[in-house]
């Protein structure tokens, strides 16, 4: 099965993302991403072992790490189809 691991971005940053996504969709008649505002932790990958092992690994990581404030500055792109902050 194919998975991607993301961290949801909520609050003002998530609201700003949704407003920007809507504006780009309307102004440029562009398809909109189906993913909510997020930070990609692990890009899409194939995983065929036990889903329980993956859940445990993520749970253990979350127990050991603390949330910290962050600031997003600027934009860039990769491939010709993805613009990111």
C-alpha positions in Angstrom: 0.0 0.0 0.0 1.1 3.6 -0.6 1.3 6.1 2.3 2.3 9.7 2.9 2.9 11.0 6.5 2.0 14.6 7.1 1.6 17.0 10.0 -1.6 19.1 9.7 -1.3 22.8 9.8 -4.2 24.4 11.7 -5.1 27.8 13.0 -4.2 31.0 11.2 -1.7 29.2 8.9 -4.2 26.6 7.9 -6.8 29.3 7.2 -4.4 31.3 5.1 -3.5 28.2 3.1 -7.2 27.5 2.4 -7.8 31.1 1.3 -4.7 31.0 -1.0 -5.7 27.7 -2.4 -9.2 29.0 -3.2 -7.8 32.2 -4.8 -5.4 30.3 -7.0 -8.2 27.9 -8.0 -10.5 30.7 -9.0 -8.0 33.1 -10.6 -6.1 30.5 -12.6 -8.8 27.8 -13.0 -6.3 25.4 -11.4 -7.2 22.1 -9.7 -7.0 22.3 -6.0 -5.1 19.8 -3.8 -7.3 17.5 -1.8 -4.9 17.5 1.1 -5.4 20.0 3.9 -2.6 22.5 4.8 0.3 20.3 6.0 4.0 19.7 6.4 5.2 16.6 4.7 7.0 14.4 7.1 7.5 11.5 4.6 6.8 11.7 0.9 4.7 9.0 -0.6 6.2 5.5 0.0 5.2 1.9 -0.5 4.8 -0.1 2.7 3.7 -3.7 2.7 4.5 -4.8 6.3 2.1 -4.6 9.3 0.3 -1.3 9.6 0.6 -1.8 13.3 4.4 -1.5 13.1 4.1 1.9 11.3 1.6 3.2 13.9 3.9 2.2 16.7 6.9 3.9 15.1 4.9 7.1 14.7 3.4 6.9 18.2 6.9 6.5 19.7 8.2 9.4 17.8 5.4 11.7 18.9 5.9 10.7 22.5 9.6 11.7 22.4 9.2 15.0 20.5 7.7 18.3 21.5 5.9 20.9 19.3 7.9 24.1 18.6 6.9 27.3 17.0 7.9 27.8 13.4 7.8 30.5 10.8 7.5 30.0 7.0 9.5 32.4 4.9 9.3 32.5 1.1 8.3 30.2 -1.7 10.1 27.8 -4.0 9.2 25.0 -6.4 10.3 21.5 -7.5 9.3 19.8 -10.7 7.4 22.3 -12.7 4.1 21.5 -11.0 4.7 22.1 -7.3 5.1 25.4 -5.5 5.7 25.3 -1.8 6.4 27.6 1.2 
